[in-house]
Amino acid sequence: MAIRTNREWGRLLFVLCAALSGCQAESRLAPNTQPALPPADIAPYAFYLDIDVEHGVVRVVPPTVPSTAAHQDGMAFSLAGAELVGLTTSNFFRSNIGQFVPYKRTITFDLALTNKLSVTDLVTPTFPLPPTGAQGILAFPYTVAAFGVQGGKATPNTDWNGNGSAGSGGPLNFFNDFGTCGTAVTSDCYRWEMFPTPLLPGHSTAGQKVGFTVDKNVTSVGVYLVVAADLLDHPPPPPQPGLGALLGVASSPQLGFLSGATVTLTPGGQTAVTDGVGKFLFSGLPVGAFTATLSGLPASCGSPASVSGAITSGGVATADFVVSCVPTTGSLAGQIERVDNGLNGVVLVPMPGIGISLGGRSAITDPNGSFSLTGLAPGNYVIDASVLTGLGNCQTYGGPTTVTVVAGQTGPATVTVICFATLQGQITSSQGPVSQVVVQYQNNYGFVSLATSNAAGQYEAYLPTGDYGGVAVQLPSGCTQLSPAAPQQLTFAMGQVITLDFVLDCGAYQNGFVRDYFSGLPLPSVSLTADGLQPPPSTVSSGTGGYQLSGLPFNTALDVLGALPSYRSTRNRVTIGSASVTADVWMVSQADANAQYASVGSTPSAATGVLFVELADAAGQPLEGIPLAGIALTDAGAPVTALGPYLFGPGGFLDPTLTTTVAFNGHARVAFLDVPPGTFTLAVNTMTGMLSTGAVIDAGGATLVRP
């Protein structure tokens, strides 16, 4: 628990937003909504201030502790709120609109604290720590919400002025969340007020002015208030001569200090009720023997033996009760750790500042990532992202973790999370963006791919935090990396975005999609090679069929050769001019090639290929009206022995009855079947001129050309 108290020294934190579940800055200003409650473990102890702006009234709603929670564990019952401290307000002031802040109203009132304990002083807290050098009881508005017909906001103003020194009371990061108050990243920065210490038992502070700046249409403001102080024993005053006093404490090894129990003395029948830290005091007792009994205990506790002793003149006798209680709850103690990428493998890193809430109990991890949850009902609990706060770009690693709580025992609970960062950039060459380039890093097992550049050369990788060595690109065939000059070592923090651009020297390139020749569907995993170049540039089409073939020479014509199981090795004749080219590459399947043979009543002969010709003019329009006699495939001027030429009909199959080119579906196409391997010339007499192109035929392959 946040409260660690004993007979000599203790800590009191009436609202420990603590560290218990990431306090969110945005929730502190929530127009027209109820203020956000503190964490589940602390909400029953939060003071609520209901500020009626219209009528100038501040109503203090004391914190309450449900009877079922009053004695749950450890020191939980020490956070008795109204049993330990009282709040009063006075001197309400409401300014005119714009009197101090343009278009807004300022409201102030005096706030005073009362120590309701019997023999304990309230002193400077040790958690949350006050500003360096400041001494006193802390009070600050944890959550604030404004109410009005048209909404509005309320903001703590400079009347929360700390200890009154120059600049005191400014926003302070009490709970060690991310960042500092000046970065606007933190979510735990609050203005604050400090009250003088020690605050003696039964005493009250003078009223101190605090205030808010509110929108002009705000009619009321709701505030949950944090009050934090440590406890220090205060010796009772010496009794008068002839009389004595009795001081004691009621506690349980299982539950800690017991508040709200009744101590009865005999003879005399005097009674006292144990205060918020289990203490009680009888003053002005007559000299003589006494017997003290304890009653009004939680149902899980037994009845302790009475304590007997003697009251002496001017003396203070003691009567302590140690009560055996059956534990009805259990605890969890564990660590939240982050799995990071490391240069030599996975690294586990503690995660401080992470809130965890289970079974109505909450905690926040310390600098070592450790946490403790007490007062949990026995049973199984599932820890996943829904019970953790402050994760940011993180999630539980390996799925939810199930832990078991046993009454009276502390069980282990180790939670592993994985957090993410972003690596992004662009890959370019002198010809512009370069697509289909893989960005990778190197670990002990080799190279690991992170992302692939898109058509604009951009890439983005969402990767676990940690260290990455050898960050570079898989150089496309024919390319060299100009910048950065060497592989990079990068360290990624949670949520960080690192931009790393790569500049390549790739000559020309051709990109586009690889598609099925007959269906037009994109084909992934096609191996592409630029034939005739040494070394031959190559690539593989992506999952969407996209490709980029780099390292091609300018001002040349060449064949791009594609390979894919169940497809014929397919050649595509391409021409590279003075700039890179975007063009699709086509593949002919074995099944479709066989179907073309069947359409003319034939079957493929061994060691032959097929030639499919696209007839189009310079503008890409199909050439129609060309007789088959005007289309010839020759070898050194002599006709090549092959089947065809044939024309493609409207259904995409060869039609032996067609004798003149005609366009179907926007294409005029011709086919030669059973062409022997070799390098030939295709010539087409368009009636207005001759078109020709070279054609390389592979055994069992398909060649696609456009003269």
C-alpha positions, 0 to 999 in steps of 0.5 A, a space after each residue: 500500500 501507499 501507506 506504510 505506518 507504525 507506532 513511531 512513524 507513519 505516512 498518510 496520503 488521503 488521495 494517492 493518485 499515486 501512483 496508482 493508476 496513470 493520472 491523465 492530464 486531459 482528464 483534469 479538465 473535462 467540460 460538463 463532466 464529473 471529475 475523473 475519480 482517483 484510482 480504485 484503491 484511493 477513490 473512497 478517501 478522496 475529498 470532493 469539493 462541490 463549488 457553486 459558482 452562482 451562489 458562492 457556496 463550497 460544499 465539502 463531501 468527506 471521503 468515505 470508506 465502505 465497511 467491506 473495505 475498512 479493514 482489508 489489509 495492511 494499512 488500507 484502513 489508515 486511509 480513513 479520510 474523514 476519520 483522520 483529517 477534516 476540511 473546511 472552507 470560508 471567504 468565498 469570492 467571485 470576480 466579475 467577468 474579465 476583472 482579472 482574466 479576459 472573458 473569464 471569471 476568478 473564484 477563490 475561497 479559504 481552505 483549512 485542515 483539521 487533524 482529527 487524530 488523538 495522539 499523532 501530528 501531521 507532518 511533511 509527507 515523504 511521498 509524494 515528495 514536496 518541492 525541494 526545501 518545502 516543508 508542510 502538508 500538501 494539498 492539490 486539485 487532482 481532477 477538476 471539471 466545470 459545469 454549465 449550460 454551454 459547457 466550459 472549463 475550470 483551471 487551478 490558478 496562481 492562488 494555489 501558491 505553495 508555501 507563499 514564496 515567490 513562484 511557489 505553487 507552480 505545476 509540479 510532477 508529483 508522481 514521476 510520470 513521463 517527462 517534465 511539466 515543461 514538456 507537456 508530455 507528463 500527465 502528473 503536473 498539478 498546482 499545489 498549496 502547502 499548510 504549516 506543520 506540525 499540525 497537532 492532534 485536534 488542531 486546525 490550520 488557518 484558512 489559506 486562499 486557493 482558487 480557479 479561473 473559470 469560463 464565463 458560462 460555468 455555474 459550478 465546479 467539481 474538484 477531487 482534492 489530494 491531501 498528503 502528510 506523514 504521521 508522527 507520534 505526539 506525546 500526550 500532556 503529563 497528567 495532573 498530580 493524583 491522576 494518570 493516563 492510558 495510551 495504547 494501540 490496537 493492531 493485527 499482524 494480518 491486518 495492521 492497525 485497527 481503527 474504529 474499535 472500542 476500548 472499555 475500562 473497568 472500573 469506571 466504564 470509560 470508553 474510547 474509539 481507536 483513531 485512524 492509526 489504531 491509537 486511543 488515549 484516556 486522560 484524567 484517570 484515577 490512580 489504581 488498577 485497570 482492565 481494558 477490553 477491546 470490542 467492535 472488531 472486524 468479523 474476521 478477527 478474534 476477541 483479544 484478551 483483556 489488558 490489565 495494569 495500574 494507573 499511577 499518579 502523573 504517569 502514562 500507562 500503556 495497553 496495547 492489543 494485538 489481535 489475531 485475524 483470519 486473512 480474507 485477502 491475499 497479495 501479489 508482488 511482481 514486476 512489469 518488464 519490457 522485452 527489447 531488441 538487443 544487438 546480441 539478442 532479446 533484453 528485458 528492461 524494467 518498466 517504471 511508472 506503469 499503473 496496474 489495477 486488479 480487483 479494485 486495488 491499484 499500484 504503480 511500478 517503481 523505478 525497478 518496475 516492481 509493484 505490490 497489490 494487497 487486499 485482493 480477494 482470493 481467485 484467478 486474475 487476468 492481466 492484460 492491457 485493459 488493467 494496465 495504464 501508462 503503456 503508451 505504444 505497448 501491449 502485453 507480450 505473449 498474450 494475457 497473464 493469469 495469476 492466482 491469489 491465495 488468502 494470507 499469501 503473496 503470490 508472484 506476478 511477472 508481466 512482460 510487455 512489448 513496446 513499439 517505435 517507428 522507422 521510416 524514410 524514403 529510398 531514392 536514386 538519381 532517377 527518382 523513388 525506388 520501390 520494392 527495396 527491402 530495409 533490413 537489420 542484422 542480428 546474431 542469426 543473420 539479416 531480418 527484413 523490416 519493411 519494403 519501399 512502396 511506389 513512392 520509395 517510402 517505407 515504414 516499419 513498426 518495430 519493438 523498442 531497443 537496439 538495431 545494428 546493421 540497418 541498411 537496404 538489400 541492394 537491388 541488382 545493379 545498385 550501390 548505396 550512396 547514403 548513408 555510406 555504412 550500415 547504421 546502428 539505431 536505438 529506439 525508445 518507446 513511441 519514438 519515430 526515426 527517419 532514415 533515408 537511403 540514396 542509391 545509384 541504380 541506373 535505370 529501372 522498370 517497375 509495375 506489376 507482374 500479371 497473368 497474360 490471359 486473366 490480367 490478375 497480379 502474380 506474387 513471387 515471380 522471379 524476374 531477371 534482365 536477360 543478357 546483362 552481367 551480372 543480370 539484375 533480378 528481383 521478385 514480385 511482392 505479395 501484391 504483384 508489384 516489382 521494380 527491376 533496377 540497374 538497367 542500362 539506358 537507351 537499350 532494348 532487352 528481355 525481362 525473363 519471368 519464372 513461376 511454378 506452373 507457368 512457362 518461362 516467359 520473355 517480355 521485350 522491353 525498351 529503356 530510353 533516356 528515363 526509367 520505365 513503368 510497365 507491366 510484365 506478363 506471364 503465360 501459364 502452362 494451362 493457358 498455353 495448352 489451351 491455345 494449342 487445343 483451340 487449333 487442334 494440336 498439342 505442344 511439341 517437345 523443346 519448342 516455345 510459343 510466340 505471342 505478338 501484340 500488334 499496336 501503333 505508336 499510340 497503343 491502338 490495335 492494328 486491324 485489317 492486316 492479313 496473315 500473309 503480311 506477318 512473318 517469322 524468319 531466320 536470316 530471311 528464311 521462314 521459320 518452321 512453326 504452327 501459325 500465325 494464328 489470330 486470337 478470337 473474342 474469347 481469348 483463344 486462337 481462331 483458325 478461321 480468322 485471316 485478318 487482324 481484328 481487335 477484341 477487348 482492345 487488343 489485336 494479337 497473333 500467335 506462333 506455336 511450336 517455334 524452335 529455340 533460337 533468335 528470329 525476326 518478326 516482320 509485319 507489313 501494316 500496308 503503310 509500312 513495315 514493323 519488325 522486332 527480334 524474338 528470342 524463343 526458349 524451349 518450353 517457354 513463351 515470348 511476348 513481343 510488340 514490333 
